[in-house]
Amino acid sequence: MSYNIYHNLIIKVSSKAVFDAVSLPEHLNNWWTLKSSGIPELHSEYNLNFTDAYNWFCKVSEVKKNKSFYLKMTNSDKDWNPTTFGFDLEAKESSTLVKFSHVNWKEDNHEFRNSSFCWAMLLNDLKNYLEKGTIVPFDERN
C-alpha cells in the first residue's frame, strides 16, 4: 500500500508561467528551495538544496512543456526517497488549474502528514509569487 498527497489550486497566470515557476531553478529558489539546479528535460537530474543536511537529488520522470512536470526522488530523506511529485497544468481563460500530487509514500507517518501540510503552504507561496511577485525569504518558509 502507498499513500498520496493531492492539492488543487487556481493560479491567475498562464500555464507557461506556472510551468517555469515549478521547473526552472531561478524560480524554484523564489518559493521553495534555498538553491537548486536542473533542466526540465526527461531524465535530467535536479539538485534541491534546502540546507547542507537537506541536499536532495531527483530526476525528471515526466515533462510536457507548459502541461506537466514530475520529479522522482533519488537521494533524499528516507521517507521521500521512493516518492514522485509533480504538477499537471490545465490552461483556463485567464488562469491555470494546478493539480499537484506527491505519491508513493510508504507510510502514513509524521513526515507524510507534515509534508502534506508544508506542500499546502508552499503552493500558496507559489500562488503569491506568481500572482503578486511575493518572495518569502527562505528562512521564513514553512
Contacts in CASP RR format, 6 or more apart in sequence:
PFRMAT RR
TARGET T0000
AUTHOR 0000-0000-0000
METHOD contacts of the structure
MODEL  1
MSYNIYHNLIIKVSSKAVFDAVSLPEHLNNWWTLKSSGIPELHSEYNLNF
TDAYNWFCKVSEVKKNKSFYLKMTNSDKDWNPTTFGFDLEAKESSTLVKF
SHVNWKEDNHEFRNSSFCWAMLLNDLKNYLEKGTIVPFDERN
2 103 0 8 1.000
2 104 0 8 1.000
2 105 0 8 1.000
2 106 0 8 1.000
3 105 0 8 1.000
3 106 0 8 1.000
3 107 0 8 1.000
3 108 0 8 1.000
3 112 0 8 1.000
4 101 0 8 1.000
4 102 0 8 1.000
4 103 0 8 1.000
4 104 0 8 1.000
4 105 0 8 1.000
5 85 0 8 1.000
5 100 0 8 1.000
5 101 0 8 1.000
5 102 0 8 1.000
5 103 0 8 1.000
5 105 0 8 1.000
5 112 0 8 1.000
5 115 0 8 1.000
5 116 0 8 1.000
5 119 0 8 1.000
6 99 0 8 1.000
6 100 0 8 1.000
6 101 0 8 1.000
7 100 0 8 1.000
7 119 0 8 1.000
7 120 0 8 1.000
7 123 0 8 1.000
8 97 0 8 1.000
8 98 0 8 1.000
8 99 0 8 1.000
8 100 0 8 1.000
9 97 0 8 1.000
9 98 0 8 1.000
9 100 0 8 1.000
9 123 0 8 1.000
9 124 0 8 1.000
9 127 0 8 1.000
10 92 0 8 1.000
10 95 0 8 1.000
10 96 0 8 1.000
10 97 0 8 1.000
10 98 0 8 1.000
11 17 0 8 1.000
11 18 0 8 1.000
11 95 0 8 1.000
11 96 0 8 1.000
11 98 0 8 1.000
11 126 0 8 1.000
11 127 0 8 1.000
11 130 0 8 1.000
11 131 0 8 1.000
12 94 0 8 1.000
12 95 0 8 1.000
12 130 0 8 1.000
12 131 0 8 1.000
13 95 0 8 1.000
13 96 0 8 1.000
13 130 0 8 1.000
13 131 0 8 1.000
14 66 0 8 1.000
14 91 0 8 1.000
14 96 0 8 1.000
15 66 0 8 1.000
15 67 0 8 1.000
15 89 0 8 1.000
15 90 0 8 1.000
15 91 0 8 1.000
15 96 0 8 1.000
16 66 0 8 1.000
17 96 0 8 1.000
17 130 0 8 1.000
18 87 0 8 1.000
18 89 0 8 1.000
18 96 0 8 1.000
18 98 0 8 1.000
18 126 0 8 1.000
18 130 0 8 1.000
19 40 0 8 1.000
19 65 0 8 1.000
19 66 0 8 1.000
19 67 0 8 1.000
19 69 0 8 1.000
19 87 0 8 1.000
19 89 0 8 1.000
20 27 0 8 1.000
21 27 0 8 1.000
21 28 0 8 1.000
21 30 0 8 1.000
21 31 0 8 1.000
21 126 0 8 1.000
21 129 0 8 1.000
21 130 0 8 1.000
22 28 0 8 1.000
22 69 0 8 1.000
22 86 0 8 1.000
22 87 0 8 1.000
22 126 0 8 1.000
23 40 0 8 1.000
23 63 0 8 1.000
23 69 0 8 1.000
24 40 0 8 1.000
25 33 0 8 1.000
25 35 0 8 1.000
25 36 0 8 1.000
25 37 0 8 1.000
25 38 0 8 1.000
25 46 0 8 1.000
27 129 0 8 1.000
28 36 0 8 1.000
28 48 0 8 1.000
29 35 0 8 1.000
29 36 0 8 1.000
30 129 0 8 1.000
30 135 0 8 1.000
31 122 0 8 1.000
31 125 0 8 1.000
31 126 0 8 1.000
31 129 0 8 1.000
31 135 0 8 1.000
31 136 0 8 1.000
31 141 0 8 1.000
32 48 0 8 1.000
32 122 0 8 1.000
32 125 0 8 1.000
32 126 0 8 1.000
32 141 0 8 1.000
33 48 0 8 1.000
33 49 0 8 1.000
33 50 0 8 1.000
33 138 0 8 1.000
34 49 0 8 1.000
34 50 0 8 1.000
34 51 0 8 1.000
34 138 0 8 1.000
35 49 0 8 1.000
36 46 0 8 1.000
36 47 0 8 1.000
36 48 0 8 1.000
36 49 0 8 1.000
37 46 0 8 1.000
37 47 0 8 1.000
38 44 0 8 1.000
38 45 0 8 1.000
38 46 0 8 1.000
38 47 0 8 1.000
40 60 0 8 1.000
40 63 0 8 1.000
40 65 0 8 1.000
40 69 0 8 1.000
41 60 0 8 1.000
41 63 0 8 1.000
42 60 0 8 1.000
42 61 0 8 1.000
42 62 0 8 1.000
42 63 0 8 1.000
43 59 0 8 1.000
43 60 0 8 1.000
44 59 0 8 1.000
44 60 0 8 1.000
45 57 0 8 1.000
45 58 0 8 1.000
45 59 0 8 1.000
45 74 0 8 1.000
46 57 0 8 1.000
46 58 0 8 1.000
46 59 0 8 1.000
46 60 0 8 1.000
46 71 0 8 1.000
47 55 0 8 1.000
47 56 0 8 1.000
47 57 0 8 1.000
48 55 0 8 1.000
48 56 0 8 1.000
48 57 0 8 1.000
48 58 0 8 1.000
48 76 0 8 1.000
49 55 0 8 1.000
49 56 0 8 1.000
50 56 0 8 1.000
54 76 0 8 1.000
54 77 0 8 1.000
56 73 0 8 1.000
56 75 0 8 1.000
56 76 0 8 1.000
56 77 0 8 1.000
56 80 0 8 1.000
57 73 0 8 1.000
57 74 0 8 1.000
57 75 0 8 1.000
57 76 0 8 1.000
58 71 0 8 1.000
58 72 0 8 1.000
58 73 0 8 1.000
58 74 0 8 1.000
58 75 0 8 1.000
58 76 0 8 1.000
59 71 0 8 1.000
59 72 0 8 1.000
59 74 0 8 1.000
60 69 0 8 1.000
60 70 0 8 1.000
60 71 0 8 1.000
61 70 0 8 1.000
61 71 0 8 1.000
61 72 0 8 1.000
61 84 0 8 1.000
62 68 0 8 1.000
62 69 0 8 1.000
62 70 0 8 1.000
63 69 0 8 1.000
63 70 0 8 1.000
66 89 0 8 1.000
66 91 0 8 1.000
67 88 0 8 1.000
67 89 0 8 1.000
68 86 0 8 1.000
68 87 0 8 1.000
68 88 0 8 1.000
68 89 0 8 1.000
69 86 0 8 1.000
69 87 0 8 1.000
70 84 0 8 1.000
70 85 0 8 1.000
70 86 0 8 1.000
70 87 0 8 1.000
71 84 0 8 1.000
71 85 0 8 1.000
71 86 0 8 1.000
72 83 0 8 1.000
72 84 0 8 1.000
73 80 0 8 1.000
73 81 0 8 1.000
73 82 0 8 1.000
73 83 0 8 1.000
73 84 0 8 1.000
73 85 0 8 1.000
74 81 0 8 1.000
75 81 0 8 1.000
77 111 0 8 1.000
79 105 0 8 1.000
79 106 0 8 1.000
79 107 0 8 1.000
79 109 0 8 1.000
79 111 0 8 1.000
79 112 0 8 1.000
79 115 0 8 1.000
80 111 0 8 1.000
80 115 0 8 1.000
82 104 0 8 1.000
82 105 0 8 1.000
82 106 0 8 1.000
83 102 0 8 1.000
83 103 0 8 1.000
83 104 0 8 1.000
83 105 0 8 1.000
84 102 0 8 1.000
84 103 0 8 1.000
84 104 0 8 1.000
85 100 0 8 1.000
85 101 0 8 1.000
85 102 0 8 1.000
85 103 0 8 1.000
86 100 0 8 1.000
86 101 0 8 1.000
86 102 0 8 1.000
87 98 0 8 1.000
87 99 0 8 1.000
87 100 0 8 1.000
88 98 0 8 1.000
88 99 0 8 1.000
88 101 0 8 1.000
89 96 0 8 1.000
89 97 0 8 1.000
89 98 0 8 1.000
89 99 0 8 1.000
90 96 0 8 1.000
90 97 0 8 1.000
90 99 0 8 1.000
98 123 0 8 1.000
98 126 0 8 1.000
100 119 0 8 1.000
100 123 0 8 1.000
102 115 0 8 1.000
102 116 0 8 1.000
102 119 0 8 1.000
105 112 0 8 1.000
117 142 0 8 1.000
118 142 0 8 1.000
121 141 0 8 1.000
121 142 0 8 1.000
122 141 0 8 1.000
122 142 0 8 1.000
125 134 0 8 1.000
125 136 0 8 1.000
125 141 0 8 1.000
128 134 0 8 1.000
128 136 0 8 1.000
129 135 0 8 1.000
END
